[in-house]
């Protein structure tokens, strides 16, 4: 869908904040056709529209449906059905949030140094936890960012794993104190 690629070209020129990359739209899965010698009568594709602070799901969805509606208007043989399969909230949490400060304090008590708080462009299960609990859950774990996350054979050292169990335990202890 060339028109969605044009939309992505526009998105990636938008300025972002907090050192994050700009928003983007990726067509990640496409399925169509029944045989190599027959034009497909329909296609299914999944795309991923990444949000950045200052954007919201409804506005991003409207940008996409505007493109699809324009295609439909130009070509009456074109139709679409859109199903949103993920609506995870951004983890745009202020560093001075009390829970974030509690986690940072616990990290320092266990690790003996301050935690580095930075904005990162990837998602995690923390967004699902935030969606359900409405708590300010940080994207916080033992992996070393893009060097260890989202890669084939993703892994961390046993020591980092155990250290972060201690950090999480200390966070519970500090929360209950």
C-alpha positions, 0 to 999 in steps of 0.5 A, a space after each residue: 500500500 503505497 499510500 501508507 508508505 507516503 503516510 509513514 514518510 510524513 510521520 518520520 519527518 515529524 519532530 519528536 521529543 525526549 531523544 526518541 525517534 519520530 513516530 512511524 508506521 510499519 507494514 509488518 505482515 501481509 497475506 494475499 492470493 491463493 495461487 501464483 498465477 491469479 491476482 488476489 481478490 483480497 489482502 490482509 495486512 497488519 501494521 504497527 503505528 508507533 506513537 510518541 509523547 504528544 500523540 494519541 491513539 485516536 488521532 493516529 488511527 484517524 490518519 490511517 483511516 483518512 488514507 484508506 477512506 481516500 483510496 476507497 473514494 478513488 476506487 469503488 472496488 476498494 474496501 477495507 475492514 480495520 481491527 485494532 489489535 493493540 492499544 497500549 498506552 505510552 510509558 511517558 512517566 515523569 521522572 519525579 513520579 513517586 513510584 518512579 522515585 521509589 523504584 530508583 531508590 530501590 535500585 540504588 539500594 541494591 545496585 549501589 548506584 543511581 539508575 539511568 532514566 532515559 526515554 526509549 523507543 520500544 515497548 514491553 509488557 509494562 504498557 499492558 500492566 499500565 493499561 490494566 492498573 493505571 499505575 506509572 509502570 516504568 519500562 524497567 528491567 535487566 536488559 541493556 536496551 537495544 543491545 540486548 532487547 528485541 533481538 534473536 536469542 534475546 538473553 541477559 546474564 544470570 547475575 543481572 536477572 538475580 540482581 533485578 529480582 532483588 531490585 523488585 523485592 526491595 521496591 516491594 519492601 520500600 513500598 510497604 515501609 
